Amino acid sequence: MRGGDDRTGELFSYVDLEARVRRDHPLRAIRMIVNEALSALEREFAALYSPIGQPSIPPEKLLRAMLLQAFYSIRSERLLMERLEYDLLFRWFVGIGVDDAAWDHSVFSKNRDRLLEGDIAAKVLAAVLAQPKVKKLLSTDHFSVDGTLIEAWASMKSVKAEGRLRRSAEGWLRWRIVEADLWDRSYLNLGGPAMITIGGDNNGEIAFGVLQAGLDLSYSPSIVHFTWAGCDEMDEVTDDGHAELLDDGSIEITFTYHNGDEAILKAIRQTSSTCQINQIGVDYQYYYFLMSC
């Protein structure tokens, strides 16, 4: 008998997330190892938070979500939270229930930065490698690899300052926006040269078309995340986005606006000489774009 194409949900339902994930799924073994490592870091987690105030997002759940972002190559926290909202596998791995709402992406980003500043990521990795079931998979055999071919998340403390940093006297790096997927160049430069500036003091600016906005920046090894607030003609507007360094030395800006719509902008380094951007570095605990001229 053919089943009916019912479009309305049940008034009550019970979904057992444990039963929805197949027994041989690779994430089961990973989750077991990760949970043991996280349990060993209870004291380190407690030291990062005040004993009073509103409860935060549990750091264990933040770290599991960050692992999923790396495993599945999810390019932004906004998309990660969207996936967490509807994907039962993600909910099971992170440890939130079917009825729990996913976190706001900005809250997730701020809590994530607290863990990175506390060097928790390196401690989690060390705790994973210390487990007996993981140790037997390791080898002392030596091998060499070209580090420029490896894309990695690095601890802030593991990155060394680079003496070839070039920047303007105010400590800002300026980029000229030259392309956009939604607007032509005449609109981009309507109110003046379309520009984005990235500073070492967690502040920046962006201007194109009729929009002018300030940026609140946070830094990752290869991406600068930001929230922005400003004016679009006479309207006050705000949202978020990120800028990622590309292989050709330009940056690709994912700019979110109008309640979740996204525009892709491309910008090149604004400089008086011909320079090639070749990597991301750190200076005084900030990430900057390094140049070799």
N, C-alpha and C positions, 0 to 999 in steps of 0.2 A: 504494500500500500504506500502511495506517495505521501510523504510528510508535508505538512502545511508550511508555507513561507511566512511564519509569524514574525512581525516586526516589533512587537511590544515586549519589554522585559518582564521578568517575574517580579512579584512584589517582594518575595524573600528568596534568597539563594545562598548557598554555601559553597565556596570554592576553596579546596585544600591545595594550596600552592605546592606543598611537598609532593602531592600525587600528580601534579601537572608536569613536573620535570622528570624526564625519563631517567632511569637508574644509571645508565651508562653515559650520561651527559658529561662532557669534560669539565664543566663548571662545578660539578659535585666534588671532584677531587681537589680542585683549586680552592673552593670555599672551605673545605675542611682544613687545609693547610693554613689559609689566611686567618681563619677564626682562632686557631691555636696560637699563631703569631700575635694577633691582636690581644688575646687574653694575657699574654706575657708582658704587655705594655700598659697594663692598667694604671700603674703609678705615674708613668709619663703622661698619660692622658689627663689624669686628675690634676697634675701640676699646671696644665695649660688653662684651666678654667677656675673661675671664682666659685667659692662654696655657696654664694647667695645669688639671687637674681632669677631671671627666667631660664628654664632649661634650653640648652642649645640643641642643634642637630647632633646626635651622638657621633663622636669622631670615628667610631668603628664603621658606621654606615656611610659616612663621608668617604672613607678610604675604600670601601668596597665599591662605591659608585665611581670613584676615580679609576679603579682597576677596570671596570666595565667600559669607561670612556676610552681607555688605552686599548683594551682587547678588541673593541668594535670600531675603533677609529672615528669616534664621534667628535665633531670639530668644534663644538661649543657647549657651554653649560646649559644654555637654553634648549638645545636639541637633546641633551642628555636628560633633562628634566621632563621634556615632552615624551621621550622614550620610556622613562620610568613611570609615567602616568598610565600608559596602556599596555606595557609589556610585562606579562606575568613572570617570565624568566628573570627579568631585571629586578622585579619586586622581591622575588624569592632570594636572589643572590644578595641584594642589599640588606634585606631583613625587614621590610615594611609590609604591612598587611594589605589585603585587597581593598579594604575600605579606607585606607589612609591616603591622604592627598600627597602628591609629590611636592617637594619644596619649591619655593620661588628660586629662580636661577641666580638672582643677585644675593640672596641669603646664602645659597650654597657656595658661591664664589668667596664671600667674605669669611665664612667658616673654614673653607679650604685653605685660604691664605694663612690662617692661624696655624694650621698643621704644618704647612711648608716652612713657616718662620721658626717653628719649634723643632725643625730637623726630624720630624716624625717619619717622613718617607724613608730616610736612610735607616732608621731604627727598625721599621717594619721589614725592610729587606734583610737586615741582619738577623732578625728573629726568624724569618722564613728560612734563610740559609742554615741556621743553627739546628733546624729540626732533623732528626735522624733519617726520616724518609726522603728528605731533600739532599742531605749530605751524600748519600750513596749515588746520587746522580751527578755529583760534581767530580771534577778531575783536576789534578795538579799539572797536567801536561801544558806546556807553554805553546802559545800561538800568537801571531801578530796580526793586527787588523788596522786598516786605515781609518782613523777616527773621524775623518771628514765624511765618511759614508754612513755613519751611525746617527740616526735620529733618536734623541733620548731626552727624558726629563732629568734635569740635573739639580742637585741640592745647591742652594745659594752659596753655601760654604765651600763647595767643591770647585767653584769656578774662580779662577784667578783674574785679577785686574790686568788689563791689557794696556801697554804703554802707548799704543798707536791710536788711541781714541782721539777723534777730531770732533769738536763741537763749537758752537758759537759762544761768545763771551757770557751770554745769559744762561748757558747750560741747556739750551734747547736744540733739538734737531728738527729741521724743517723739510717737509716733503710736498711736492707739487702734485696735486691730483690731476691726472691727465685723461683718465677714461672712467666710464660708468656704464653699467648695463642698462640703466633705466633712463639716463639723460644724455644729451649730446654735449659737446664741449662748449658750445655757446651758452647753454644754460649753466653749466658748471662755473663758468667765469662771469656770470651775469653781474654779480656784485663786486667783482675784483678777482684776482687770481685765486683759483681754488687751492686751498692749502690745508695741511694737517701738521701740527707741531707736537712733538713728543718730548717731554721734559724729564729730568732726573729727580724731580721733587714730587712725583706722582700726579702732576698736573699737565694739561695739554690744551690745545685748541683745535677746532676744525671749522672751516668756512667754505661753503660752495653754494652756488645759486643764491637764494635769498636766506639761507640758513647760516647762523653764527652760533657756536656753542662752545662751552668749556668742557674739558674731559677730566674725569677722575680715573687715573690709571692704576693698573696692577700688572706686574711683570712676570712672565714665564720665560723659559729658556729660548723659545723661538717665536713667542706670540706676546703681544701687548693687549691685554683686555682693558676695556674702558666702559664706564657709564658716561652719558653726556646729557647736558641740560643747556638750553638756550632758547633762541627765538627763530621762528620760521615766519617771515613777514611780521605780523603783529601778535602771533600766537606763541605762548610759552609751551615748549615741547621738551620731552626727555625720553631717553631709552638707553640702549647699550650697543656694544659691538666689540670687534677685535681687529687687530692689524697683524698680519703674518708676513714674515720675510720670505721672498721667493728666490729661486735659484739664480735668476737673472739680475738680482740686486734691487728689484723694485719691491714694494709692499702691496699686498692685497688686503683691502679693508672691507670687512663685512659689517655693514652699517644697518642697524635695526631701527625702524621708525614706524609710526602709524600703527601702534598696537600689534607689532609682530612682523610686519612686512620687512623684507631684507633687500638691500641694494649692495652690489659689489662694485667697489671703487678700486682703481689702480693708481698708485702714486710713485713718483721717482724722487730720489734725493735731490734737494735744492742746494746746489753748491756752485761756486765760481769756477771750479776746475772739474775735469772729467775724472770721476772716481767710481770704483766698483765696490759695492757692498758685498762682503764675503762671509760674515758670520755675526753672531750675537755675542756680546760680552757683558762684563759687569764692571762697574766703577763705583766705589763708595756705596755698595749694596744696591745699586740700581742697574737695570739692564739698559744698554745702549746699543745702537747699531755701529759696528766698527767698519772702518773704511781703509783700504790700502790704495794709495794714489800712485 
